[in-house]
Amino acid sequence: MTLPDATSQYRIAGAADVLRLLDAGAGWTVDRFVGYTVEILSGAGAGQTRVISSNTVDVLTVTTAWTTLPDATSNYQIRETNLADKLFDTTKSWTTNVYAGTTVTITGGTGVGQVRTVVSNTNNRLTVTPAWATLPGATTTYRVGTGAVGELNKLYDFTQAWVPGSLVGFTVRITGGLGSGQTRTISANDATSVTVSVNWVTVPNTTSTYEITGLNNVLYDLDLPTPWATNQFAGYKLFISSGRGAGQTRTVSGNAARTLTVSAAWATIPDTTSVYQLSNEDYYTPYFAGGHVPPTYTQTVAALNARGIKVIVVDSSGGYAPALRDAREIATATGALGPTGAPLVYSISPSGTGLGTAVASAVADLASYSRLDITARANDNPATPFDERTLVASILAVAGSYAPGRCTGITGGVQFNQCLPGTGVTFQVNFTGVVMPTSVPQRFDFTIDTLGNGSQIISTTPVTIIIPPTSPAYPPSGTYTRDFDATMRCAGTEVPRWGNLSWTATLPTGTSISWTLRSATTTAALAAATPVTFSTPTLSSPQNAGSQLIAGGVPATLPHMRVTATLNSNAARSAAPTLSSFNLLYDCVAGE
């Protein structure tokens, strides 16, 4: 009989209850699977996982009841549980103890961040020390090994970040440690492993060292920061200046993004220690270990011009034509030109005599005659969340603002061309109304730079823009007054009994209406009468005028009444109340 293991799958031949799974005729050893895990892979109850507490020859008892009972349609698998010092992976077929002495890191899921030393391993189980603080689970991902370590047809190095597929056809050689002397051709690779075309006789482990070399007519640079253009170096000379294969020179027959193919095979194949140089008929372009590529001439000129750097040259070659040609070219390309437009190149004796004078002349000429293109730009104020540059609609170069001959013209209405140092020019700054006024004044502070050749700051001008507040839409308040004369209705000894004051009004938020009552024996006396005041919305319509008078200490039966409504705007004066109507009632009653 052969015992099932973690790769075995089963179909249930019996039945199940809440804590058991039956498989008639299974023939297991009693309690062989205590502590193991059973997982329902498909059929009834698929996806459930339980820990086995005991087993007979054909019954598994689990620690937690099934949610859905398995039945005869169910396929299941028994596997070891990740114990306190174990990690189990049924997808692997490792060489026994290939990872002994390495580390395993939980990179994701349950137990993430834990690092343990591997004591030993079987084909699919790691034993670690110390025990796990948090047991790995079904969601756990991990990485085992930190350097070079092998499997039957693989070599892993988790310190690498190779370009996938870039090493196909290369040779890997075990240079030391276990498996030393074996050489294999690489058939595939990813970022941290290579697959070899023929299995290892002795599988490498953590004691092993290795080297990878290219094809016998190829040099490959994995670390280039910028890939080459196809056949950029076709016809160039390739010289290995140091490292493996030093001293060899070959002609480049073609190149891809990171590969140089040479016309004749290497006697010693270069590797990652090799430093190489490329050359055409005029100069060498060195390439260094680690992929550092010096910039091209075009890139160098672009970088210099981006920073406003002008190159003046003091030549001590004794009139060597190629040197003078290169000097004039770089001076012209960077705008280091004299008053006639000639490049600022100064020749001195090969002995160095006259160097001081030449340098002084060069600096003086550069300061006096080096022309600049003049532009202007607005700068955002980093201290505010608002981008002040949006306040500037345009900055225009004003025609005729420079003296004749000091500049050569204006381009696009925004740039003064080739102006001599010290030239006065004028820019017109046009602002845009992108910010709407509010109830409070707004202030914006920023700067405008005047630039030479697009990058050299010649001057900086501070700018302050004040946006005044909006004008109020309404006055603070307004009044309406009406006089009531009870003698028009009350006869003889009758006196008025002042009743309800009612009104119809609209009151936007923050607005109000103040009511003032004055009562007197004559109309003429109303102006000096004691005022009684109340407000809405504090009080709503209607209000008894007689009660208000009495509360204010004024008799409620005097025959004349003056009612004044004061309409008050809100604090911003952006809204005001509307009084549509009001009315005052009174009755005539017998006087005393």
C-alpha positions as CSV (number, residue, x, y, z in Angstrom):
1,M,0.0,0.0,0.0
2,T,1.2,3.5,-0.8
3,L,0.1,6.3,1.5
4,P,-1.5,9.4,-0.1
5,D,0.5,12.6,0.3
6,A,-0.2,16.3,-0.2
7,T,-0.5,16.0,-3.9
8,S,-3.2,13.3,-3.8
9,Q,-6.8,14.0,-4.5
10,Y,-9.8,11.8,-3.5
11,R,-13.4,11.3,-4.3
12,I,-15.7,10.5,-1.4
13,A,-17.1,7.0,-1.7
14,G,-19.2,7.2,1.4
15,A,-21.0,10.0,3.2
16,A,-20.4,12.8,5.8
17,D,-21.9,14.2,8.9
18,V,-21.2,17.6,10.6
19,L,-17.8,16.5,12.0
20,R,-16.8,13.6,9.8
21,L,-15.9,12.7,6.2
22,L,-16.3,9.0,5.2
23,D,-14.4,7.3,2.3
24,A,-15.2,3.6,2.4
25,G,-12.2,1.4,1.4
26,A,-9.6,4.2,1.9
27,G,-7.3,2.0,4.0
28,W,-5.7,4.7,6.0
29,T,-3.4,4.1,9.0
30,V,-5.3,5.0,12.1
31,D,-4.6,8.7,13.2
32,R,-2.1,9.0,10.3
33,F,-3.5,12.4,9.4
34,V,-3.9,14.0,12.9
35,G,-3.1,17.7,12.5
36,Y,-3.3,17.5,8.7
37,T,-5.7,19.7,6.7
38,V,-8.5,18.4,4.5
39,E,-9.8,20.7,1.7
40,I,-12.9,20.1,-0.4
41,L,-11.7,20.9,-3.9
42,S,-14.9,20.5,-5.9
43,G,-18.5,19.1,-5.7
44,A,-20.6,19.6,-2.6
45,G,-19.0,21.8,0.0
46,A,-16.2,23.0,-2.3
47,G,-13.9,25.5,-0.8
48,Q,-14.2,24.3,2.8
49,T,-11.0,23.6,4.7
50,R,-10.9,21.8,8.1
51,V,-8.1,20.5,10.4
52,I,-8.2,16.7,11.1
53,S,-8.5,15.7,14.8
54,S,-8.4,11.9,14.2
55,N,-8.9,9.3,11.5
56,T,-9.8,5.6,11.2
57,V,-9.1,3.5,8.1
58,D,-11.9,5.3,6.2
59,V,-13.2,8.1,8.4
60,L,-11.8,11.6,9.0
61,T,-13.0,13.5,12.0
62,V,-12.5,17.3,11.8
63,T,-12.3,19.9,14.5
64,T,-15.0,22.3,13.1
65,A,-18.3,21.2,11.7
66,W,-18.9,21.4,8.0
67,T,-21.0,24.3,6.8
68,T,-22.1,22.3,3.7
69,L,-21.9,18.5,4.1
70,P,-19.6,16.8,1.5
71,D,-21.2,14.0,-0.5
72,A,-20.4,11.5,-3.3
73,T,-19.8,14.4,-5.7
74,S,-17.0,15.9,-3.6
75,N,-13.3,15.7,-4.4
76,Y,-11.0,16.4,-1.5
77,Q,-7.3,16.7,-0.7
78,I,-5.4,15.9,2.5
79,R,-2.2,17.9,3.1
80,E,0.1,18.8,5.9
81,T,-0.9,21.9,7.9
82,N,1.7,24.7,8.2
83,L,2.9,23.8,11.7
84,A,4.7,26.1,14.1
85,D,8.1,25.5,12.4
86,K,6.9,24.4,8.9
87,L,5.9,25.9,5.6
88,F,4.3,23.6,3.1
89,D,4.0,24.2,-0.7
90,T,2.5,21.4,-2.7
91,T,3.3,23.2,-6.0
92,K,7.1,22.7,-5.5
93,S,9.5,19.8,-6.2
94,W,12.6,21.1,-4.4
95,T,15.8,19.1,-4.1
96,T,16.1,17.8,-0.5
97,N,17.9,20.4,1.7
98,V,18.7,22.7,-1.2
99,Y,17.6,25.6,1.0
100,A,19.2,24.5,4.2
101,G,21.0,27.5,5.8
102,T,19.1,30.1,3.7
103,T,16.2,32.3,4.8
104,V,12.5,32.3,4.0
105,T,10.6,35.6,4.0
106,I,6.8,35.9,4.2
107,T,6.2,38.6,1.5
108,G,2.4,38.8,1.7
109,G,-0.8,37.5,3.3
110,T,-0.9,35.9,6.7
111,G,2.3,36.3,8.7
112,V,3.7,38.9,6.3
113,G,7.1,40.4,7.4
114,Q,8.4,37.3,9.2
115,V,11.9,36.1,8.3
116,R,13.2,32.7,9.4
117,T,16.2,30.4,8.8
118,V,15.6,27.2,6.9
119,V,16.9,24.2,8.9
120,S,16.0,21.7,6.2
121,N,13.6,21.0,3.3
122,T,11.9,18.1,1.6
123,N,10.5,18.4,-1.9
124,N,7.6,20.6,-0.7
125,R,8.2,21.4,3.0
126,L,10.5,23.9,4.7
127,T,11.4,23.5,8.4
128,V,12.4,26.8,10.0
129,T,13.9,28.2,13.1
130,P,12.7,29.9,15.3
131,A,9.0,28.9,15.1
132,W,6.5,31.2,13.4
133,A,5.0,33.9,15.6
134,T,2.0,33.9,13.2
135,L,1.4,30.7,11.3
136,P,1.4,31.1,7.5
137,G,-1.9,30.4,5.9
138,A,-3.7,30.0,2.5
139,T,-3.1,33.7,1.6
140,T,0.6,33.6,2.4
141,T,3.2,34.4,-0.3
142,Y,6.9,33.9,0.4
143,R,10.4,34.1,-1.0
144,V,13.1,31.6,-0.1
145,G,16.8,32.2,-0.4
146,T,18.8,35.5,-0.6
147,G,21.5,34.7,-3.0
148,A,22.4,32.0,-5.5
149,V,20.6,28.7,-5.0
150,G,19.6,26.0,-7.4
151,E,16.9,23.5,-8.4
152,L,17.3,20.7,-10.9
153,N,17.2,22.9,-13.9
154,K,17.3,26.4,-12.3
155,L,19.6,28.8,-10.6
156,Y,18.0,31.5,-8.4
157,D,19.6,34.8,-7.3
158,F,17.1,37.0,-5.4
159,T,19.6,39.9,-5.4
160,Q,19.2,40.3,-9.1
161,A,16.7,42.2,-11.3
162,W,17.4,40.8,-14.8
163,V,15.4,41.8,-17.8
164,P,13.1,38.8,-18.5
165,G,14.4,36.9,-21.5
166,S,17.5,39.0,-21.8
167,L,19.9,36.1,-20.9
168,V,18.5,33.5,-23.4
169,G,21.5,31.8,-25.1
170,F,24.0,33.1,-22.6
171,T,26.2,30.7,-20.6
172,V,26.1,30.3,-16.8
173,R,29.1,28.7,-15.1
174,I,29.4,27.6,-11.5
175,T,32.7,29.1,-10.5
176,G,32.9,28.0,-6.8
177,G,31.2,26.0,-4.1
178,L,28.8,23.1,-4.6
179,G,28.6,22.1,-8.3
180,S,31.7,24.1,-9.2
181,G,32.9,23.6,-12.8
182,Q,29.4,23.0,-14.4
183,T,28.5,25.1,-17.4
184,R,25.0,25.3,-18.9
185,T,23.3,27.3,-21.6
186,I,20.4,29.5,-20.4
187,S,17.1,28.7,-22.1
188,A,15.0,31.2,-20.2
189,N,15.2,33.8,-17.4
190,D,13.0,36.1,-15.3
191,A,14.1,38.8,-12.9
192,T,15.6,36.5,-10.3
193,S,16.2,33.1,-11.9
194,V,17.6,31.4,-15.0
195,T,16.5,28.1,-16.5
196,V,19.2,25.9,-18.0
197,S,18.8,23.7,-21.0
198,V,20.3,20.6,-19.3
199,N,19.7,19.6,-15.7
200,W,22.5,20.1,-13.1
201,V,24.5,17.0,-12.2
202,T,25.1,18.6,-8.8
203,V,22.5,21.1,-7.9
204,P,24.1,24.4,-6.7
205,N,23.3,25.7,-3.2
206,T,24.1,28.8,-1.1
207,T,27.8,28.0,-1.1
208,S,27.9,28.2,-4.9
209,T,29.2,31.2,-6.9
210,Y,28.5,31.7,-10.6
211,E,29.2,33.9,-13.6
212,I,27.1,34.6,-16.7
213,T,28.7,35.4,-20.0
214,G,27.2,36.3,-23.4
215,L,27.4,34.8,-26.8
216,N,30.8,34.5,-28.3
217,N,30.2,37.4,-30.7
218,V,27.9,39.5,-28.5
219,L,28.4,42.1,-25.8
220,Y,25.2,42.7,-23.7
221,D,24.8,45.6,-21.3
222,L,21.7,45.0,-19.1
223,D,22.2,48.2,-17.1
224,L,21.9,50.9,-19.8
225,P,19.7,53.7,-18.5
226,T,18.6,54.5,-22.0
227,P,18.4,51.8,-24.7
228,W,20.5,52.3,-27.9
229,A,18.9,53.1,-31.3
230,T,19.1,50.1,-33.6
231,N,22.5,50.0,-35.4
232,Q,23.5,53.3,-33.8
233,F,27.1,51.9,-33.5
234,A,27.3,49.8,-36.6
235,G,30.9,50.2,-38.0
236,Y,32.3,51.5,-34.6
237,K,35.3,50.0,-32.9
238,L,34.6,48.2,-29.6
239,F,37.5,48.0,-27.1
240,I,37.4,46.1,-23.8
241,S,39.5,48.4,-21.6
242,S,39.4,46.5,-18.3
243,G,37.7,43.6,-16.6
244,R,37.1,40.2,-18.2
245,G,38.4,40.1,-21.8
246,A,40.4,43.3,-21.4
247,G,42.6,44.3,-24.4
248,Q,40.3,42.8,-27.1
249,T,39.1,45.1,-30.0
250,R,36.3,44.2,-32.4
251,T,34.3,46.0,-35.1
252,V,30.6,46.3,-34.3
253,S,28.5,44.8,-37.1
254,G,25.2,45.9,-35.6
255,N,23.4,46.6,-32.4
256,A,20.0,46.4,-30.8
257,A,18.7,48.2,-27.7
258,R,21.2,46.7,-25.3
259,T,23.2,44.3,-27.5
260,L,26.4,44.9,-29.6
261,T,27.2,42.2,-32.2
262,V,30.8,42.1,-33.3
263,S,32.3,40.8,-36.5
264,A,34.7,38.2,-35.0
265,A,34.1,36.0,-32.0
266,W,35.6,36.9,-28.6
267,A,38.7,35.0,-27.5
268,T,37.5,35.7,-23.9
269,I,33.8,36.5,-23.6
270,P,33.2,39.7,-21.6
271,D,31.0,39.7,-18.6
272,T,29.5,42.2,-16.1
273,T,33.0,43.2,-14.9
274,S,34.0,44.4,-18.3
275,V,34.5,48.1,-19.1
276,Y,34.3,48.9,-22.8
277,Q,34.7,51.8,-25.2
278,L,33.1,52.6,-28.5
279,S,34.9,54.7,-31.1
280,N,34.5,56.2,-34.5
281,E,37.3,57.9,-36.5
282,D,37.4,61.0,-34.2
283,Y,36.8,60.0,-30.6
284,Y,36.0,57.3,-28.1
285,T,32.7,56.9,-26.2
286,P,33.5,55.0,-23.0
287,Y,30.9,52.7,-21.3
288,F,31.5,51.8,-17.7
289,A,30.5,48.8,-15.6
290,G,27.1,49.4,-14.1
291,G,25.7,50.8,-17.4
292,H,26.8,54.5,-17.0
293,V,26.8,56.1,-20.5
294,P,28.4,59.5,-20.9
295,P,26.2,62.0,-22.8
296,T,26.6,62.6,-26.5
297,Y,27.8,65.9,-27.9
298,T,24.2,66.8,-28.8
299,Q,23.0,66.0,-25.3
300,T,25.9,68.0,-23.8
301,V,25.1,71.1,-25.8
302,A,21.4,70.9,-25.0
303,A,22.2,70.6,-21.3
304,L,24.5,73.6,-21.4
305,N,22.0,75.8,-23.2
306,A,19.2,74.7,-20.9
307,R,21.3,76.3,-18.0
308,G,22.4,79.3,-19.9
309,I,26.1,78.2,-19.8
310,K,28.4,79.7,-22.5
311,V,31.6,77.9,-23.3
312,I,34.7,80.0,-24.1
313,V,37.8,78.1,-25.1
314,V,41.5,78.8,-24.5
315,D,43.4,76.7,-27.1
316,S,47.0,75.7,-26.5
317,S,47.2,73.1,-29.3
318,G,49.6,75.2,-31.3
319,G,47.0,75.6,-34.1
320,Y,45.9,71.9,-34.4
321,A,43.0,72.1,-36.8
322,P,40.7,69.4,-35.3
323,A,41.1,71.0,-31.9
324,L,40.3,74.5,-33.2
325,R,37.4,73.2,-35.1
326,D,35.9,71.5,-32.0
327,A,36.6,74.7,-29.9
328,R,34.8,77.0,-32.4
329,E,31.9,74.5,-32.7
330,I,31.2,74.3,-28.9
331,A,31.6,78.1,-28.4
332,T,29.2,78.8,-31.3
333,A,26.7,76.1,-30.2
334,T,26.5,77.7,-26.7
335,G,26.3,81.3,-27.9
336,A,29.8,82.4,-26.7
337,L,30.1,84.9,-29.5
338,G,32.0,88.2,-29.8
339,P,30.7,91.6,-31.3
340,T,31.2,90.3,-34.9
341,G,29.5,87.0,-34.2
342,A,32.8,85.1,-34.1
343,P,33.2,82.3,-31.4
344,L,35.1,83.3,-28.3
345,V,38.2,81.1,-28.9
346,Y,41.6,82.3,-27.7
347,S,44.9,80.8,-28.7
348,I,48.0,80.7,-26.5
349,S,51.4,79.1,-26.6
350,P,51.6,75.3,-26.0
351,S,53.8,76.2,-23.1
352,G,50.9,78.0,-21.4
353,T,52.4,81.5,-21.8
354,G,49.6,84.1,-22.0
355,L,47.0,82.0,-20.2
356,G,46.1,84.8,-17.7
357,T,45.7,87.4,-20.4
358,A,43.6,85.1,-22.6
359,V,41.2,84.3,-19.7
360,A,40.8,88.0,-18.7
361,S,40.1,88.9,-22.3
362,A,37.6,86.0,-22.7
363,V,35.7,87.0,-19.6
364,A,35.6,90.7,-20.6
365,D,34.4,89.9,-24.1
366,L,31.8,87.5,-22.9
367,A,30.5,90.1,-20.5
368,S,30.6,92.9,-23.0
369,Y,29.6,91.3,-26.3
370,S,27.8,88.1,-25.6
371,R,24.3,88.7,-26.9
372,L,21.2,87.2,-25.2
373,D,17.6,86.5,-26.2
374,I,15.5,88.4,-23.6
375,T,12.2,87.1,-22.4
376,A,10.1,87.4,-19.2
377,R,8.0,85.0,-17.2
378,A,5.6,85.2,-14.2
379,N,6.4,83.0,-11.2
380,D,3.9,81.3,-8.9
381,N,4.1,82.2,-5.2
382,P,4.7,78.8,-3.5
383,A,3.4,80.2,-0.2
384,T,-0.2,80.4,-1.4
385,P,-2.5,77.7,-2.8
386,F,-3.5,80.0,-5.7
387,D,-1.4,79.9,-8.9
388,E,-0.7,83.6,-9.4
389,R,0.6,83.0,-13.0
390,T,-3.1,82.7,-14.1
391,L,-3.4,86.4,-13.3
392,V,-1.1,87.2,-16.2
393,A,-2.7,87.1,-19.7
394,S,0.5,87.9,-21.6
395,I,3.9,89.5,-21.4
396,L,4.7,91.4,-24.6
397,A,8.0,92.8,-25.9
398,V,7.5,96.5,-26.6
399,A,8.8,97.5,-30.1
400,G,11.2,100.4,-30.2
401,S,12.0,100.1,-26.5
402,Y,15.7,99.4,-27.1
403,A,18.4,101.6,-28.7
404,P,19.3,100.9,-32.4
405,G,21.7,98.1,-32.8
406,R,21.4,96.9,-29.3
407,C,19.0,94.0,-30.2
408,T,18.4,92.4,-33.6
409,G,14.6,92.3,-33.4
410,I,11.6,90.8,-31.7
411,T,10.2,87.3,-32.2
412,G,6.6,86.4,-31.7
413,G,5.9,89.6,-29.9
414,V,7.4,88.2,-26.7
415,Q,11.2,87.9,-27.2
416,F,13.9,90.5,-27.8
417,N,16.5,88.8,-30.0
418,Q,20.3,88.9,-29.5
419,C,20.6,91.9,-27.2
420,L,23.9,93.1,-26.0
421,P,24.6,93.2,-22.3
422,G,23.3,96.4,-20.6
423,T,20.5,97.0,-23.2
424,G,17.4,98.5,-21.7
425,V,14.1,96.8,-22.9
426,T,10.5,97.2,-22.0
427,F,7.8,94.5,-21.5
428,Q,4.1,95.2,-21.3
429,V,2.3,92.9,-18.8
430,N,-1.4,92.3,-19.5
431,F,-3.4,91.0,-16.6
432,T,-6.6,88.9,-16.8
433,G,-9.7,89.0,-14.5
434,V,-9.8,85.4,-13.5
435,V,-10.5,86.3,-9.8
436,M,-14.0,87.6,-9.0
437,P,-14.4,90.3,-6.3
438,T,-15.7,89.3,-3.0
439,S,-17.0,91.2,0.0
440,V,-13.4,91.6,1.3
441,P,-10.3,92.9,-0.5
442,Q,-8.0,90.2,-2.0
443,R,-4.2,90.6,-2.3
444,F,-1.8,88.6,-4.6
445,D,2.0,88.8,-4.4
446,F,4.3,87.2,-6.9
447,T,7.3,88.0,-9.2
448,I,8.2,88.4,-12.8
449,D,11.7,87.3,-14.0
450,T,13.5,88.8,-16.9
451,L,15.5,86.0,-18.5
452,G,18.5,85.7,-20.8
453,N,18.4,82.8,-23.3
454,G,15.4,81.3,-21.5
455,S,17.1,80.3,-18.2
456,Q,19.5,83.0,-16.9
457,I,17.7,85.3,-14.5
458,I,18.7,88.9,-15.3
459,S,16.3,90.6,-12.9
460,T,13.3,89.9,-10.8
461,T,10.4,92.4,-10.3
462,P,7.9,92.0,-7.4
463,V,4.3,92.4,-8.4
464,T,1.3,93.0,-6.1
465,I,-2.3,92.9,-7.3
466,I,-5.1,94.2,-5.1
467,I,-8.7,93.2,-6.0
468,P,-11.1,95.6,-4.2
469,P,-14.3,94.2,-2.6
470,T,-17.6,94.3,-4.3
471,S,-19.8,97.4,-4.0
472,P,-22.8,96.7,-1.6
473,A,-26.1,96.0,-3.4
474,Y,-28.2,97.7,-0.7
475,P,-27.9,100.5,1.8
476,P,-27.6,99.5,5.5
477,S,-31.3,100.4,6.2
478,G,-34.4,102.2,5.0
479,T,-37.5,103.5,6.7
480,Y,-41.2,103.9,6.0
481,T,-43.6,105.9,8.3
482,R,-47.3,106.2,8.5
483,D,-49.5,108.2,11.0
484,F,-52.9,107.1,12.2
485,D,-55.5,109.6,13.5
486,A,-58.3,108.0,15.7
487,T,-60.2,111.3,16.0
488,M,-61.4,110.6,12.4
489,R,-63.6,107.8,13.8
490,C,-63.9,108.2,17.5
491,A,-66.5,110.9,18.5
492,G,-67.1,113.0,21.6
493,T,-65.6,111.4,24.6
494,E,-64.6,108.2,22.9
495,V,-60.9,107.2,22.9
496,P,-59.1,104.6,20.7
497,R,-58.2,101.2,21.9
498,W,-55.2,100.3,19.7
499,G,-55.2,96.7,18.5
500,N,-53.2,94.4,16.3
501,L,-50.4,95.6,14.0
502,S,-50.0,93.1,11.2
503,W,-47.7,93.0,8.2
504,T,-46.6,91.0,5.2
505,A,-42.8,90.8,4.6
506,T,-40.0,88.7,3.1
507,L,-36.9,88.4,5.2
508,P,-33.7,86.9,3.6
509,T,-31.2,85.4,6.0
510,G,-29.5,88.1,8.1
511,T,-32.1,90.8,7.4
512,S,-34.7,92.3,9.8
513,I,-37.5,94.9,10.2
514,S,-37.6,97.1,13.3
515,W,-41.0,98.6,14.3
516,T,-41.2,101.9,16.3
517,L,-44.5,103.1,17.8
518,R,-45.1,106.7,19.0
519,S,-48.5,107.8,20.5
520,A,-49.5,111.3,21.5
521,T,-52.6,113.6,22.0
522,T,-51.8,115.6,18.8
523,T,-50.1,114.9,15.5
524,A,-47.5,117.7,16.3
525,A,-46.6,115.9,19.5
526,L,-45.7,112.6,17.8
527,A,-42.1,113.6,17.0
528,A,-41.2,114.0,20.6
529,A,-43.3,111.1,21.9
530,T,-41.6,108.2,23.7
531,P,-40.7,105.5,21.1
532,V,-41.7,101.9,21.7
533,T,-39.6,99.5,19.5
534,F,-39.7,95.8,18.6
535,S,-38.3,93.7,15.8
536,T,-39.1,90.9,13.4
537,P,-38.1,88.1,12.9
538,T,-37.7,88.2,16.7
539,L,-41.5,88.8,16.9
540,S,-43.8,87.7,14.2
541,S,-47.0,89.3,12.7
542,P,-49.4,90.3,14.3
543,Q,-48.4,92.2,17.4
544,N,-50.8,94.0,19.7
545,A,-49.8,97.7,19.5
546,G,-51.7,98.6,22.7
547,S,-49.8,95.9,24.6
548,Q,-46.5,97.1,23.2
549,L,-47.3,100.7,24.3
550,I,-48.2,99.7,27.8
551,A,-45.1,97.5,28.1
552,G,-43.1,100.6,27.1
553,G,-44.8,102.8,29.7
554,V,-47.0,104.7,27.2
555,P,-50.8,105.1,27.5
556,A,-52.6,102.9,25.0
557,T,-55.6,105.3,24.5
558,L,-54.0,108.4,23.0
559,P,-55.7,109.4,19.7
560,H,-52.6,109.7,17.5
561,M,-50.2,106.9,16.5
562,R,-47.1,107.0,14.3
563,V,-45.8,103.6,13.0
564,T,-42.3,103.5,11.6
565,A,-40.8,100.4,9.8
566,T,-37.0,100.3,9.5
567,L,-35.8,97.7,7.0
568,N,-32.2,96.4,7.8
569,S,-29.9,94.8,5.2
570,N,-27.6,91.9,6.0
571,A,-24.0,92.5,7.1
572,A,-22.6,92.2,3.6
573,R,-25.4,94.4,2.3
574,S,-26.1,91.8,-0.4
575,A,-29.7,91.2,0.7
576,A,-32.5,93.3,2.1
577,P,-36.0,92.6,3.4
578,T,-39.2,93.4,1.5
579,L,-42.2,94.9,3.3
580,S,-45.3,94.4,1.1
581,S,-47.9,95.8,3.4
582,F,-48.9,96.5,7.0
583,N,-52.1,97.5,8.9
584,L,-53.1,98.8,12.3
585,L,-56.5,98.1,13.9
586,Y,-58.2,100.1,16.7
587,D,-61.7,100.3,18.3
588,C,-63.4,103.4,19.7
589,V,-64.5,103.0,23.3
590,A,-66.1,105.3,25.9
591,G,-63.6,107.5,27.6
592,E,-63.5,108.0,31.4
